[in-house]
Amino acid sequence: MFDYDAIRLVHLELTTRCNALCPMCRRVDEGRVTPGLGLRDLSLAELKAIFPEDFLRQLRQIDLCGVYGDPVFARSFEDALAWFIEVNPALDLNINTNGGMRQVQWWGELARRFRSLRMIFAIDGLSDTHAIYRRGTSFERVVENARAFIDAGGRAQWDFLVFRHNEHQVEEARRLAGDWGFEIFLPKYSGRFYRGYYETDPRLGDDEKWERFPIHDENREIVGYLEPPSKPEYVNPAYVRMAEHFARDGSLVAHWDATEICCSVIENQSIFVAADGTVFPCCWTYSAALNRALAGSEDPLDNRMEELLRRHGGRTAIDGRQHALRAICQSELFKAIAASWKERSLAEGKLKVCARMCGRAFSQFRDQFTDPRLIPGRRPGVSGSPDAARR
């Protein structure tokens, strides 16, 4: 099912380091970095061990977007880009970043040095609202860095997460994006307000699972709440589908039991590599394997990916620094993931994460996009990682 020779897209988490503390990000727990999250980078030597040069030459695209970190923070960032392009000059490179680090001169030099990059800047509002969610960053600094990149010839995209506190600024931001030279302006609609529909998180109270999400300061004190947009055009379309199923059945389990799995990885000819060198089919299976460790989940359905990994050799068995990428794609874990799709229900072994994200009738990933051309992996150069789209 997972064909090494067919892979054309790599989603790469270069680091778990980041300068921001966004409340809905998995790396953040009540205003601080989640306990148990190791801070690590992939070195150039490790990248060379994981990716054979003939494999890099078969790729069309690499998306550098961390599930837990910002790729620009990685110590190996520039060396990695230089090596990728040296091996495969035709490669499309998409970089997701909050843009709030490094000096402005660095951004201009980056654009001049790497002409094939597309930088996707996460800018969630204007000067008075951006840092409400993108905590630890400055709107003025991000814009200064982005404009330096663009003015030096760089190609840039503006991703704008829409909340109630910034929805009135979407059109003004769209206008500014055009004035400043961004190629694409993309509003995004978070699905994490509705986690009560699809996962168990013991850290959230009953009043925090649906229509609001707490913002904590560095002392773990609640200083405010994020709320979903009030305007219907900015509501996550996937939420509407989830609400329909929940209202009818009282949960989404019946839907997940019945849905056919149409794997986005196979469709997009992609694979995911984490900052610790482990290789998973996608970032969702990677995150699901950490539910218990990072979110404290004791739900057996949410933790089944972790159990599957444990039964098939643990993280060592899928470490790309120790095992050939081809062998990992043919590993017992990857076979077990694909085999789970044939099970009749979650109770009988169908992976909940796969049913959630890649169900045919309703996909929590695919169905959040109002324009199918913007689904990550569908079109080179339009971007972001699947997990980033949910943040």
Summary of the structure (lengths in Angstrom):
residues: 391
radius of gyration: 19.9
end to end distance: 28.7
largest distance: 56.0
contacts: 1316
relative contact order: 0.15
helix: 41%
strand: 15%
